[in-house]
């Protein structure tokens, strides 16, 4: 991978951070944040994930296709669970399957992965978890409070 460069012109509105492999180049993009160290953290995370995915034989397109299907499935499953929970709370519809159904649904909704990479079945799960661990360690060395970093990312 002879070239590393930040690239913002390929980012779609839904992509705040990301990576792509083009020929022998790794392209990484991150949003502007209030502190250059935060931008560096996000870039390092994306670069590590790209390197590990490439090593495991996954392309950005493979990850994007899996993520798109995951997001569609999660949206559908979440809607079904929310509708069933609403039925249980309002007393409409079928009786609960057991005494724990309502609390189980609430727990499942709260525990659902926020990102596709959080799902253990994601092709890039291991790469993303390793990249996040490196990101966390680097943040500690740079004295960046986790909450400040998360808020800066969410603001983008």
TORMARKE-494969 format. One record per residue (C-alpha): x, y, z; residue number from 1. Coordinates in Angstrom, 3 decimals. Example, Ala and Ser with C-alpha at 12.3 -4.5 7.8 and 13.67 -1.06 7.14 Angstrom:
<rs>
> u/v/w/seq
> 12.300/-4.500/7.800/1
> 13.670/-1.060/7.140/2
</rs>
This chain:
<rs>
> u/v/w/seq
> 0.000/0.000/0.000/1
> 2.279/2.729/-1.199/2
> -0.077/5.666/-0.793/3
> -2.240/6.869/2.076/4
> -4.296/9.973/1.594/5
> -7.403/11.473/3.043/6
> -10.189/11.859/0.555/7
> -13.387/13.786/1.098/8
> -14.797/14.052/-2.426/9
> -16.084/10.459/-2.453/10
> -18.060/10.690/0.778/11
> -21.810/10.346/0.564/12
> -23.951/12.197/3.137/13
> -24.484/8.951/5.086/14
> -20.771/8.175/5.290/15
> -19.076/10.175/8.006/16
> -15.990/7.987/8.007/17
> -14.869/5.202/5.766/18
> -12.275/3.575/3.603/19
> -11.844/2.151/0.161/20
> -9.172/0.167/-1.642/21
> -8.296/1.400/-5.114/22
> -5.547/-0.507/-6.872/23
> -2.799/-0.547/-4.258/24
> -4.074/2.546/-2.426/25
> -6.018/2.837/0.779/26
> -8.310/5.850/0.731/27
> -9.608/7.006/4.110/28
> -12.047/9.805/4.856/29
> -13.054/11.372/8.136/30
> -15.181/14.384/9.037/31
> -13.850/17.632/10.388/32
> -13.823/17.650/14.165/33
> -12.913/20.358/16.670/34
> -9.501/18.836/17.434/35
> -6.979/17.535/14.899/36
> -6.228/14.624/17.254/37
> -9.814/13.439/16.939/38
> -9.539/13.473/13.142/39
> -6.316/11.488/13.454/40
> -8.011/8.929/15.717/41
> -10.810/8.368/13.228/42
> -8.324/8.092/10.350/43
> -6.185/5.566/12.235/44
> -9.266/3.473/13.032/45
> -10.363/3.457/9.398/46
> -6.847/2.688/8.161/47
> -6.411/-0.252/10.550/48
> -9.818/-1.633/9.580/49
> -8.963/-1.304/5.874/50
> -5.600/-3.054/6.306/51
> -7.121/-5.933/8.267/52
> -10.065/-6.319/5.878/53
> -7.730/-6.385/2.909/54
> -5.564/-8.983/4.648/55
> -8.681/-11.110/5.262/56
> -9.760/-10.788/1.634/57
> -12.670/-8.367/2.059/58
> -13.149/-5.316/-0.122/59
> -14.989/-2.142/0.797/60
> -17.694/-3.266/-1.629/61
> -18.074/-6.598/0.232/62
> -18.480/-4.724/3.499/63
> -20.904/-2.201/1.977/64
> -23.116/-4.974/0.551/65
> -23.193/-6.838/3.865/66
> -23.888/-3.629/5.767/67
> -26.739/-2.626/3.463/68
> -28.447/-6.001/3.938/69
> -27.806/-5.891/7.693/70
> -29.313/-2.398/7.974/71
> -32.412/-3.477/6.038/72
> -32.813/-6.606/8.169/73
> -32.293/-4.674/11.399/74
> -34.822/-2.012/10.428/75
> -37.404/-4.698/9.677/76
> -36.678/-6.691/12.844/77
> -36.716/-3.556/14.983/78
> -40.092/-2.512/13.537/79
> -41.568/-5.953/14.250/80
> -40.234/-5.920/17.827/81
> -41.486/-2.366/18.460/82
> -44.935/-3.238/17.115/83
> -45.131/-6.356/19.301/84
> -43.951/-4.397/22.352/85
> -46.617/-1.759/21.663/86
> -49.237/-4.531/21.462/87
> -48.108/-5.971/24.782/88
> -48.072/-2.613/26.552/89
> -51.480/-1.589/25.214/90
> -53.107/-4.987/25.830/91
> -53.959/-5.442/22.141/92
> -53.162/-8.509/20.093/93
> -52.130/-11.939/21.281/94
> -51.361/-12.664/24.909/95
> -47.691/-12.710/25.866/96
> -45.871/-15.927/24.990/97
> -44.620/-15.983/28.584/98
> -44.189/-13.669/31.544/99
> -40.862/-12.430/30.203/100
> -41.810/-11.508/26.632/101
> -42.195/-7.769/27.263/102
> -38.929/-7.409/29.201/103
> -37.129/-9.629/26.672/104
> -38.296/-7.397/23.806/105
> -37.183/-4.268/25.654/106
> -33.772/-5.812/26.327/107
> -33.401/-6.973/22.719/108
> -34.246/-3.510/21.406/109
> -31.742/-1.904/23.776/110
> -28.999/-4.429/22.954/111
> -29.313/-4.366/19.170/112
> -25.992/-3.463/17.505/113
> -25.729/0.177/16.529/114
> -23.419/-0.526/13.599/115
> -23.128/-3.498/11.300/116
> -19.553/-4.118/12.460/117
> -20.872/-4.729/15.993/118
> -22.613/-7.885/14.810/119
> -20.418/-10.966/15.351/120
> -21.493/-12.299/11.944/121
> -20.217/-9.245/10.064/122
> -17.319/-10.089/7.755/123
> -15.433/-7.104/9.127/124
> -16.328/-7.627/12.799/125
> -12.854/-8.721/13.925/126
> -11.133/-6.000/11.909/127
> -13.444/-3.310/13.281/128
> -13.061/-4.482/16.879/129
> -9.253/-4.509/16.561/130
> -9.328/-1.038/14.975/131
> -11.519/0.286/17.800/132
> -9.147/-1.135/20.408/133
> -6.199/0.639/18.772/134
> -8.292/3.817/18.553/135
> -9.133/3.621/22.282/136
> -5.498/3.098/23.258/137
> -4.315/5.961/21.067/138
> -7.018/8.227/22.500/139
> -5.735/7.463/25.998/140
> -2.179/8.376/24.978/141
> -3.423/11.614/23.413/142
> -5.464/12.467/26.528/143
> -8.722/12.681/24.595/144
> -11.721/11.935/26.845/145
> -13.905/9.288/25.251/146
> -17.077/11.314/25.792/147
> -15.622/14.357/24.003/148
> -14.587/12.189/21.053/149
> -17.980/10.497/20.825/150
> -19.796/13.827/20.988/151
> -17.558/15.280/18.257/152
> -18.306/12.293/16.012/153
> -22.035/12.495/16.665/154
> -22.039/16.210/15.831/155
> -20.937/15.464/12.266/156
</rs>
